[in-house]
Amino acid sequence: MFYPEFLQYARSARSDGARGEACEMAARSFTSGRIVKAVKPAGKVDAYFTWRDADGKKHSASVEYKTACGRIDNIDSQYVAYWAEPVDDVAVEDGFVVFSRDEWNAFLDGYTGRGKLTVERNGETHIQSFRGIMTDARPKASLPIANYIYDACEAQPTLAEWVEEMRGA
């Protein structure tokens, strides 16, 4: 699924916020098998991903969707699906990568370069602005942070791979 198809449903007036909301709706639509036209309010779990094991027993896991430099201090889910740099021509299932909560925390704490990976803005924690690698976004922002983020994401399964693994397909 491609997120631009969901921009019409985004509530956010800011273009970056609208893109993040559209990415979340498209990803939730991919994992649920139905069209999702709204995002969950802040402080609520973004999604519950369900699957059945080989014995037919139903399982569920909470998932938080995050993009780019968005707010990251409100995560209380078992998994975090993160897309560092959403681009229009990449399907969400191939753009998002999935971290367990422990992997996500290790990712946030693992940056050893100059500066910090996270920043406080208006009482909220965000990933520090980083240079676009896939696009020309933020050309004066940190390239070392971008490289760290891309290297960390490269080691994680895509959303499509994670769904396939969880569902045992």
N, C-alpha and C positions, 0 to 999 in steps of 0.2 A: 504494500500500500504506500502511496506517496502522500506526504503530509500536506502539500499545497491544496489538495482537494478538501481539506478540513479547515482551511483558514476562514471560510465564511461563517463557521460556527464559533470562532474564538471570541471571547468576551473582552480580552485585553485591548486597550487602545494603543499600547506601544507595539511596534512591529516585532521586537524581540520577544515580548511576552506572547504575542499572537502566534508566533512561530513555535514557541515551546508548547503552548496549548494545543496547537494543531498536531504537533508531533505526538503528544500524549494521546489525543483522540485517535489518531491513526494507528498507533501501537496497540492501544486497548482494543480497537476494532480488529486488528490482526489476531491478537491472542484470544479474543472472545468469539470470533467468527460472525459478528454482527456489527453494524455500523453504530458507533458511539458518537454523539453530537454534543457532549458536554464534558467538562473536567470536574473533578471533585474539588470541593472547597479546601483552602489551605488548612492544614492540620488534620485532614482526613487521609486515610490510605488511598492512594491513586487507583489501585486495582487489586483484585484477588484473582490469581491465576489458578485454575482448577484442572485436574487431570485424574485419570484412573490408572491404578497400577495393574500388573499382570493378573491379579486375582479379582479385579473389578472394583477394588476399594477406592473410594473417592478421596482425593487429597486437595489441599488448598495452600497457597503461599501468597503473602502480601508483597506487592511490587510498587516501588516508587519510581516515577519517570522523571529524569532530569536532563536538561540540555545546556550546553555551553557554559556560561558563567552564572547560571541561575542560582537561586537560593538553595542552600544545602543543609541548613540547620534544623529542618523540620522533618527529618527522616526517622520513621519508626517502623520500617518494613523489613521483611526478611531478605528481600532482594532490591537492588537498585539497578535500573536500566538507564544507562547514560549514553548520550550522543554528544560528543564534544563539539561537532561542527555540522549541524544539519544543512544538507544541500538538497535542492529541489529534485534532482534526478536520481537520488538514491532512495530506495524503498526503506521504510522505517525498520523492517525486520532485518535489513542488512546494515543499517546505520547504527542502531542501538547495540550496545554490548551490555552484558549482565554481570553484575558483581553480587556475591553474597554480602550481607552487611559487614561481616568481618573483613572480607576482601576490600570493600569500599573504604572502611576505616583505615586499613593498611595503606591503601592508595592515597588517602588524604594526608596521612602521617608520613608517607615515604619520600616526599620530595626533599632532596638534600642540596638543591642548587641555591643560588643567590636569591634572597627574598623569600616570600612565603607563598604557598600554593593557595591559601585562602585569605580572604579579607573581610573585615566587618564593614557593612554599609547600613546605616540607619538601624542599627541594632540587629541586623540579620547577617548571617555568614554566607558568603558566596565564594565560588572559585575565582581566583585572581584572573583578571583579564589576560588573555593570551593571544598571540598572533595566529591568524588563520593560516592553515596549511593547505586546505582544500580550496579555499577562496582567498580573496584579498582583504578579508575582514581584519580590522584592528592592526594595520601594518606597523605601528610603533609599539605594540604591546610585546610582551615577553616571548621570545622564540624558545628559550630553554624550558619554560613551563609548558609551552605547546608540545615540544618534543617529549617531555616527561609524560604528559597526558596521552599522547598518541602511542607511545611505547607501552604504557600500562594498559590501554584499551586493546591494543593488538594481542595481548595475552589472554583476553577474555573471550568467551563465546558470544557470537552475535545473538540477537533476540531469536532469530529463526533457529539457530543451532540449539539454543537453550530450550526453546519450546519442544523441539524434536527430541532432545535428550530427556526432558521431564516426562513427556508423553510416551517415551519408549518406542517411537515410530521408526 
